[in-house]
Amino acid sequence: MEFQQVVGIRRSIRYFEPDKPVEQEKIQKILEACRVASCAVNAHWLKAVVVRRDDIAPADLEKMKNPVQANVIALAPVHIYFYGDPGVVNQIKGSRLKQLHDVGALNPTHGWSHKFVDEVVYPQILKPLTDNPFYPVALAFDCGVAACQGVLMAFDQGLGACLTAFVPEVVAKYTKVPGNWIPFYQLNVGYPAESREAGGQRPRPPFEEQYFLNQYGSSFPRDPKVVKELEASGLFTTPARPDNAERRKEIRDLARRLNLPM
Ligand SMILES: Cc1cc2nc3c(=O)[nH]c(=O)nc-3n(C[C@H](O)[C@H](O)[C@H](O)COP(=O)(O)O)c2cc1C
């Protein structure tokens, strides 16, 4: 699919074909898309553990449910649990920056050398970052960037996906991750049981309230011509509406077929 169409068709899919298996190669492609994401200091804090729902004991799956994700995790055949590994910087120190230097990504034109990494970047930027109380917030941003690429890859392959919260204490029984990893979200993956449109593109706050030019309060001008171009390219699809009778029927049919409350 074209990039803009993938962005446009992605929405949180909460109805999956519960018994339709997802091919291992498609899961791998999701992880590969995460891996090629950009990451501050090339640290790559994001770690992921894939667990097939049917490998989870029913009693544990019950314990993994919370009020906002219970039916999503129950319907999705594949769970990808995302974590951040805060220990990575102390392991790699400046080595991944030196790698970037060696392959011509970080160059002397911009002040980079191995000496610069050892004497400036590691002691003055990287080490203090790990000591900062906001370090987990900073690395969460990087993890989100990477996970987002994986989400888009899922849709590019015709799958559906929805990020949800997870219950780390119960999930850890399966994932067995080191105790210092920070649990973030799980990506629920499967073949959608709902239509690809899934009722349309979900509501968003107005563009003008979110994005600014030069300073806060001065909205970035939204050119209607650009909006039209994005409608044509597929980045914008039909907006979801409360009065969409077709969607209401789709939900009723799904509830009946998947044995969900209505
Ligand atoms: C990090 C993250 C966590 C989320 N957690 C949940 C969740 O626990 N349960 C849920 O139903 N949806 C969850 N969502 C989906 C959002 O509620 C979603 O953005 C919203 O439904 C509308 O946008 P969308 O359909 O375009 O994704 C999460 C989304 C993100 C990005």
Ligand as a Chemical Component Dictionary entry (heavy atoms), coordinates in Angstrom:
data_LIG
# 
_chem_comp.id                   LIG 
_chem_comp.type                 NON-POLYMER 
_chem_comp.pdbx_formal_charge   0 
_chem_comp.three_letter_code    LIG 
# 
loop_
_chem_comp_atom.comp_id 
_chem_comp_atom.atom_id 
_chem_comp_atom.alt_atom_id 
_chem_comp_atom.type_symbol 
_chem_comp_atom.charge 
_chem_comp_atom.model_Cartn_x 
_chem_comp_atom.model_Cartn_y 
_chem_comp_atom.model_Cartn_z 
_chem_comp_atom.pdbx_ordinal 
LIG C1  C1  C 0 -0.454 4.000 23.628 1  
LIG C2  C2  C 0 -1.886 3.689 23.380 2  
LIG C3  C3  C 0 -2.614 2.976 24.318 3  
LIG C4  C4  C 0 -3.940 2.662 24.088 4  
LIG N1  N1  N 0 -4.614 1.911 25.001 5  
LIG C5  C5  C 0 -5.868 1.502 24.713 6  
LIG C6  C6  C 0 -6.571 0.615 25.588 7  
LIG O1  O1  O 0 -6.078 0.211 26.638 8  
LIG N2  N2  N 0 -7.813 0.214 25.223 9  
LIG C7  C7  C 0 -8.396 0.619 24.060 10 
LIG O2  O2  O 0 -9.516 0.196 23.771 11 
LIG N3  N3  N 0 -7.756 1.469 23.217 12 
LIG C8  C8  C 0 -6.519 1.900 23.500 13 
LIG N4  N4  N 0 -5.854 2.736 22.621 14 
LIG C9  C9  C 0 -6.531 3.204 21.387 15 
LIG C10 C10 C 0 -6.979 4.650 21.494 16 
LIG O3  O3  O 0 -8.031 4.742 22.404 17 
LIG C11 C11 C 0 -7.280 5.228 20.097 18 
LIG O4  O4  O 0 -6.369 6.202 19.836 19 
LIG C12 C12 C 0 -8.646 5.775 19.876 20 
LIG O5  O5  O 0 -9.495 4.675 19.965 21 
LIG C13 C13 C 0 -8.977 6.463 18.527 22 
LIG O6  O6  O 0 -8.010 6.422 17.580 23 
LIG P1  P1  P 0 -7.764 5.324 16.462 24 
LIG O7  O7  O 0 -8.949 4.436 16.304 25 
LIG O8  O8  O 0 -7.496 6.128 15.253 26 
LIG O9  O9  O 0 -6.566 4.562 16.942 27 
LIG C14 C14 C 0 -4.551 3.083 22.875 28 
LIG C15 C15 C 0 -3.813 3.808 21.945 29 
LIG C16 C16 C 0 -2.491 4.091 22.176 30 
LIG C17 C17 C 0 -1.717 4.855 21.136 31 
# 
loop_
_chem_comp_bond.comp_id 
_chem_comp_bond.atom_id_1 
_chem_comp_bond.atom_id_2 
_chem_comp_bond.value_order 
_chem_comp_bond.pdbx_ordinal 
LIG C1  C2  SING 1  
LIG C2  C3  SING 2  
LIG C2  C16 DOUB 3  
LIG C3  C4  DOUB 4  
LIG C4  N1  SING 5  
LIG C4  C14 SING 6  
LIG N1  C5  DOUB 7  
LIG C5  C6  SING 8  
LIG C5  C8  SING 9  
LIG C6  O1  DOUB 10 
LIG C6  N2  SING 11 
LIG N2  C7  SING 12 
LIG C7  O2  DOUB 13 
LIG C7  N3  SING 14 
LIG N3  C8  DOUB 15 
LIG C8  N4  SING 16 
LIG N4  C9  SING 17 
LIG N4  C14 SING 18 
LIG C9  C10 SING 19 
LIG C10 O3  SING 20 
LIG C10 C11 SING 21 
LIG C11 O4  SING 22 
LIG C11 C12 SING 23 
LIG C12 O5  SING 24 
LIG C12 C13 SING 25 
LIG C13 O6  SING 26 
LIG O6  P1  SING 27 
LIG P1  O7  DOUB 28 
LIG P1  O8  SING 29 
LIG P1  O9  SING 30 
LIG C14 C15 DOUB 31 
LIG C15 C16 SING 32 
LIG C16 C17 SING 33 
# 
